[in-house]
Amino acid sequence: MQIGMIGLGKMGANMVRRLIRKGHSCVVFNRSPQAVNELVKEKAIGATSLSDVVKKLEKPRAIWLMVPGGGRRRHHRRSFTASRDRRHRH
């Protein structure tokens, strides 16, 4: 299974580590590149933006948002929805 993980705080990073240990592929993104780089060293696939996460995931895509509630979560959800809607119009 392949999954995208947005938000690599303590919980998100540890979830990625467990998924990788169980043989899953994880595409990861965080506002802090350092968090991404640390998980790339542990065999995660790093992404540089939200759209890069989408590009690097195979279809059907599964993306987990492990970010605090509020503005950032709404922003990420809208970004993915807009990206999906543009692809489905073609």
Biotite code that builds the C-alpha atoms (Angstrom):
import biotite.structure as struc

atoms = struc.array([
    struc.Atom([0.000, 0.000, 0.000], chain_id="A", res_id=1, res_name="MET", atom_name="CA", element="C"),
    struc.Atom([1.128, 3.566, -0.646], chain_id="A", res_id=2, res_name="GLN", atom_name="CA", element="C"),
    struc.Atom([-0.011, 6.544, 1.409], chain_id="A", res_id=3, res_name="ILE", atom_name="CA", element="C"),
    struc.Atom([0.760, 10.250, 1.489], chain_id="A", res_id=4, res_name="GLY", atom_name="CA", element="C"),
    struc.Atom([1.316, 11.800, 4.907], chain_id="A", res_id=5, res_name="MET", atom_name="CA", element="C"),
    struc.Atom([1.000, 15.549, 5.379], chain_id="A", res_id=6, res_name="ILE", atom_name="CA", element="C"),
    struc.Atom([2.243, 16.734, 8.757], chain_id="A", res_id=7, res_name="GLY", atom_name="CA", element="C"),
    struc.Atom([5.305, 15.119, 10.261], chain_id="A", res_id=8, res_name="LEU", atom_name="CA", element="C"),
    struc.Atom([5.081, 16.118, 13.887], chain_id="A", res_id=9, res_name="GLY", atom_name="CA", element="C"),
    struc.Atom([5.555, 13.499, 16.563], chain_id="A", res_id=10, res_name="LYS", atom_name="CA", element="C"),
    struc.Atom([2.417, 11.531, 15.667], chain_id="A", res_id=11, res_name="MET", atom_name="CA", element="C"),
    struc.Atom([2.685, 11.840, 11.881], chain_id="A", res_id=12, res_name="GLY", atom_name="CA", element="C"),
    struc.Atom([6.388, 10.920, 11.775], chain_id="A", res_id=13, res_name="ALA", atom_name="CA", element="C"),
    struc.Atom([5.894, 7.903, 14.039], chain_id="A", res_id=14, res_name="ASN", atom_name="CA", element="C"),
    struc.Atom([2.965, 6.690, 11.923], chain_id="A", res_id=15, res_name="MET", atom_name="CA", element="C"),
    struc.Atom([5.172, 6.895, 8.822], chain_id="A", res_id=16, res_name="VAL", atom_name="CA", element="C"),
    struc.Atom([7.931, 4.934, 10.562], chain_id="A", res_id=17, res_name="ARG", atom_name="CA", element="C"),
    struc.Atom([5.503, 2.174, 11.544], chain_id="A", res_id=18, res_name="ARG", atom_name="CA", element="C"),
    struc.Atom([4.014, 2.006, 8.046], chain_id="A", res_id=19, res_name="LEU", atom_name="CA", element="C"),
    struc.Atom([7.471, 1.759, 6.462], chain_id="A", res_id=20, res_name="ILE", atom_name="CA", element="C"),
    struc.Atom([8.499, -0.987, 8.929], chain_id="A", res_id=21, res_name="ARG", atom_name="CA", element="C"),
    struc.Atom([5.415, -2.941, 7.835], chain_id="A", res_id=22, res_name="LYS", atom_name="CA", element="C"),
    struc.Atom([6.436, -2.645, 4.164], chain_id="A", res_id=23, res_name="GLY", atom_name="CA", element="C"),
    struc.Atom([4.246, 0.255, 3.037], chain_id="A", res_id=24, res_name="HIS", atom_name="CA", element="C"),
    struc.Atom([5.416, 3.129, 0.846], chain_id="A", res_id=25, res_name="SER", atom_name="CA", element="C"),
    struc.Atom([4.969, 6.652, 2.230], chain_id="A", res_id=26, res_name="CYS", atom_name="CA", element="C"),
    struc.Atom([5.169, 9.975, 0.385], chain_id="A", res_id=27, res_name="VAL", atom_name="CA", element="C"),
    struc.Atom([5.749, 12.650, 3.014], chain_id="A", res_id=28, res_name="VAL", atom_name="CA", element="C"),
    struc.Atom([5.440, 16.451, 3.218], chain_id="A", res_id=29, res_name="PHE", atom_name="CA", element="C"),
    struc.Atom([5.830, 18.970, 6.008], chain_id="A", res_id=30, res_name="ASN", atom_name="CA", element="C"),
    struc.Atom([6.296, 22.734, 6.196], chain_id="A", res_id=31, res_name="ARG", atom_name="CA", element="C"),
    struc.Atom([9.725, 22.015, 7.667], chain_id="A", res_id=32, res_name="SER", atom_name="CA", element="C"),
    struc.Atom([12.020, 20.352, 5.086], chain_id="A", res_id=33, res_name="PRO", atom_name="CA", element="C"),
    struc.Atom([14.107, 18.966, 7.954], chain_id="A", res_id=34, res_name="GLN", atom_name="CA", element="C"),
    struc.Atom([11.252, 16.682, 9.031], chain_id="A", res_id=35, res_name="ALA", atom_name="CA", element="C"),
    struc.Atom([10.898, 15.409, 5.448], chain_id="A", res_id=36, res_name="VAL", atom_name="CA", element="C"),
    struc.Atom([14.657, 14.830, 5.120], chain_id="A", res_id=37, res_name="ASN", atom_name="CA", element="C"),
    struc.Atom([14.782, 12.816, 8.339], chain_id="A", res_id=38, res_name="GLU", atom_name="CA", element="C"),
    struc.Atom([12.101, 10.431, 7.076], chain_id="A", res_id=39, res_name="LEU", atom_name="CA", element="C"),
    struc.Atom([13.675, 10.195, 3.616], chain_id="A", res_id=40, res_name="VAL", atom_name="CA", element="C"),
    struc.Atom([16.732, 8.748, 5.422], chain_id="A", res_id=41, res_name="LYS", atom_name="CA", element="C"),
    struc.Atom([14.339, 6.092, 6.747], chain_id="A", res_id=42, res_name="GLU", atom_name="CA", element="C"),
    struc.Atom([13.088, 5.187, 3.226], chain_id="A", res_id=43, res_name="LYS", atom_name="CA", element="C"),
    struc.Atom([10.126, 7.554, 2.899], chain_id="A", res_id=44, res_name="ALA", atom_name="CA", element="C"),
    struc.Atom([9.618, 9.377, -0.402], chain_id="A", res_id=45, res_name="ILE", atom_name="CA", element="C"),
    struc.Atom([10.027, 13.106, 0.144], chain_id="A", res_id=46, res_name="GLY", atom_name="CA", element="C"),
    struc.Atom([7.789, 15.729, -1.437], chain_id="A", res_id=47, res_name="ALA", atom_name="CA", element="C"),
    struc.Atom([8.453, 19.455, -1.734], chain_id="A", res_id=48, res_name="THR", atom_name="CA", element="C"),
    struc.Atom([4.824, 20.649, -1.899], chain_id="A", res_id=49, res_name="SER", atom_name="CA", element="C"),
    struc.Atom([1.233, 19.469, -1.675], chain_id="A", res_id=50, res_name="LEU", atom_name="CA", element="C"),
    struc.Atom([1.053, 19.117, -5.447], chain_id="A", res_id=51, res_name="SER", atom_name="CA", element="C"),
    struc.Atom([4.293, 17.106, -5.383], chain_id="A", res_id=52, res_name="ASP", atom_name="CA", element="C"),
    struc.Atom([2.657, 14.648, -2.965], chain_id="A", res_id=53, res_name="VAL", atom_name="CA", element="C"),
    struc.Atom([-0.195, 14.161, -5.425], chain_id="A", res_id=54, res_name="VAL", atom_name="CA", element="C"),
    struc.Atom([2.237, 13.693, -8.348], chain_id="A", res_id=55, res_name="LYS", atom_name="CA", element="C"),
    struc.Atom([4.288, 11.082, -6.496], chain_id="A", res_id=56, res_name="LYS", atom_name="CA", element="C"),
    struc.Atom([1.336, 8.966, -5.356], chain_id="A", res_id=57, res_name="LEU", atom_name="CA", element="C"),
    struc.Atom([0.007, 6.185, -7.527], chain_id="A", res_id=58, res_name="GLU", atom_name="CA", element="C"),
    struc.Atom([-3.727, 6.029, -8.245], chain_id="A", res_id=59, res_name="LYS", atom_name="CA", element="C"),
    struc.Atom([-5.927, 5.517, -6.354], chain_id="A", res_id=60, res_name="PRO", atom_name="CA", element="C"),
    struc.Atom([-4.368, 8.034, -3.979], chain_id="A", res_id=61, res_name="ARG", atom_name="CA", element="C"),
    struc.Atom([-4.666, 7.944, -0.205], chain_id="A", res_id=62, res_name="ALA", atom_name="CA", element="C"),
    struc.Atom([-3.553, 11.051, 1.700], chain_id="A", res_id=63, res_name="ILE", atom_name="CA", element="C"),
    struc.Atom([-3.595, 11.438, 5.468], chain_id="A", res_id=64, res_name="TRP", atom_name="CA", element="C"),
    struc.Atom([-3.591, 14.957, 6.924], chain_id="A", res_id=65, res_name="LEU", atom_name="CA", element="C"),
    struc.Atom([-1.961, 14.889, 10.350], chain_id="A", res_id=66, res_name="MET", atom_name="CA", element="C"),
    struc.Atom([-2.107, 18.631, 10.964], chain_id="A", res_id=67, res_name="VAL", atom_name="CA", element="C"),
    struc.Atom([-3.746, 20.715, 13.684], chain_id="A", res_id=68, res_name="PRO", atom_name="CA", element="C"),
    struc.Atom([-7.359, 21.701, 13.133], chain_id="A", res_id=69, res_name="GLY", atom_name="CA", element="C"),
    struc.Atom([-8.297, 25.103, 11.822], chain_id="A", res_id=70, res_name="GLY", atom_name="CA", element="C"),
    struc.Atom([-6.858, 27.184, 9.040], chain_id="A", res_id=71, res_name="GLY", atom_name="CA", element="C"),
    struc.Atom([-4.018, 24.959, 7.907], chain_id="A", res_id=72, res_name="ARG", atom_name="CA", element="C"),
    struc.Atom([-6.195, 21.867, 7.662], chain_id="A", res_id=73, res_name="ARG", atom_name="CA", element="C"),
    struc.Atom([-8.830, 23.758, 5.656], chain_id="A", res_id=74, res_name="ARG", atom_name="CA", element="C"),
    struc.Atom([-6.114, 25.135, 3.356], chain_id="A", res_id=75, res_name="HIS", atom_name="CA", element="C"),
    struc.Atom([-4.654, 21.654, 2.687], chain_id="A", res_id=76, res_name="HIS", atom_name="CA", element="C"),
    struc.Atom([-8.069, 20.101, 2.127], chain_id="A", res_id=77, res_name="ARG", atom_name="CA", element="C"),
    struc.Atom([-9.038, 22.859, -0.320], chain_id="A", res_id=78, res_name="ARG", atom_name="CA", element="C"),
    struc.Atom([-5.717, 22.503, -2.159], chain_id="A", res_id=79, res_name="SER", atom_name="CA", element="C"),
    struc.Atom([-6.266, 18.784, -2.683], chain_id="A", res_id=80, res_name="PHE", atom_name="CA", element="C"),
    struc.Atom([-9.899, 19.244, -3.662], chain_id="A", res_id=81, res_name="THR", atom_name="CA", element="C"),
    struc.Atom([-9.018, 21.924, -6.220], chain_id="A", res_id=82, res_name="ALA", atom_name="CA", element="C"),
    struc.Atom([-6.245, 19.736, -7.637], chain_id="A", res_id=83, res_name="SER", atom_name="CA", element="C"),
    struc.Atom([-8.597, 16.753, -7.918], chain_id="A", res_id=84, res_name="ARG", atom_name="CA", element="C"),
    struc.Atom([-11.339, 18.841, -9.524], chain_id="A", res_id=85, res_name="ASP", atom_name="CA", element="C"),
    struc.Atom([-8.963, 20.204, -12.184], chain_id="A", res_id=86, res_name="ARG", atom_name="CA", element="C"),
    struc.Atom([-7.826, 16.685, -13.110], chain_id="A", res_id=87, res_name="ARG", atom_name="CA", element="C"),
    struc.Atom([-11.384, 15.359, -13.377], chain_id="A", res_id=88, res_name="HIS", atom_name="CA", element="C"),
    struc.Atom([-12.499, 18.117, -15.762], chain_id="A", res_id=89, res_name="ARG", atom_name="CA", element="C"),
    struc.Atom([-10.142, 16.967, -18.529], chain_id="A", res_id=90, res_name="HIS", atom_name="CA", element="C"),
])
